[in-house]
């Protein structure tokens, strides 16, 4: 990354040169602002996370008449408030403020959008000519900015990917960003979006059942459990300064100094830092079981249907006719998982100046420089 001033000079020089024609991607080229089919996830931030903030969804129906039915989830991916429906006709456009629906609807979090069943309680994929273009406009009167947040598309209209797996979304297993030296007036903030299984899984009642909608891959962390992150921080001479662990949960805002104080170190990083973030993995953790409290045997329709503790009394075989119950589960088991996918947005602010956008992202295999078949097949894209 040496040196930033040299890079700025190069940019100025390139602006004075007519760029060569670039080949346009073939269908399935994963255009981040392509026409969305099936369903979409839209992060939004309002008064709840930033004083003076408000969020608008910009919705278009460029192909055909499209109903847009939306469920709102808070910053922990817990659904709240009523659903919202917008009927778009062909070539229609709508601007919908989404952060002030009214209690108990969340003021910041994630919106899941698709068509709905006749009752309005279940999202189903857009089909036929139903398709939208969408993004979030996050405005803040105190900060004097309007920021654009890209959508997470479950699939796009020109996908050529295998059936059952979404074609494009910004969720990846790694990201990278630059941060200038943190000072009293210059600040860098990272906005992590790490959906959990309340947004998509194969069973239960998530917003998007992966057996019905294209599957977002890699998958998400279990609802109620933080997504692990591994973060490496380098100076502008490519020397590793820190290797730290962090977490995110659905929608998480972190000042870089909340990650590590090295971002404000004049001694270690006077010219700023380069950071790589990876979605972490987790090992399986067995359930914690009571040794005294006994409850009815685990069956599909009982309150303890997810109890994985042994039968009681101690030594009784689970499921045996001799067992009348099983020990109570005090903490559920956590299965092995990861690397988990996420997307991050970066803001750099100083009085009168605001830079905001999605960070560079990709497979952790590529960012590690180890894009072998074995890496991508075991660690995800």
Buried (B, 14 or more C-beta within 10 A) or exposed (E): BEEEEEEEEEEEEEEEEEEEEEEEEEEBBBBBBBBBBBBBBBBBBBBBBBEEBBBBBBBBBBBBBBBBBBBBBBBBBBBBBEBBEBEBEEEBEBEBBBBEBEEEBBBBBBBBBBBBEEEEEBBBBBEEEBBBBBBBBBBBEEBEBEBBBBBBBBBBBBBEBEEEBBBBBBBBBBBBBBBBBBEEEBBBBBBBBBBBBBBBBEEEEBBBBBEBBBBBBBBBBBBEBBBBBBBBBBBBEEEEBBEEEBBBBBBBBBBBBEBBEBBBBEEBBEBBBBBBBBBBBBEEEEBEBBEEEBBEBBEEEEEBEEBBBBBBEEEBEBEEEEBEBBBBBEEBBBEEBBBBBBBBBBBBBEEEEBEBBBBBBBBBBBBBEEEEEEBBEEBBB
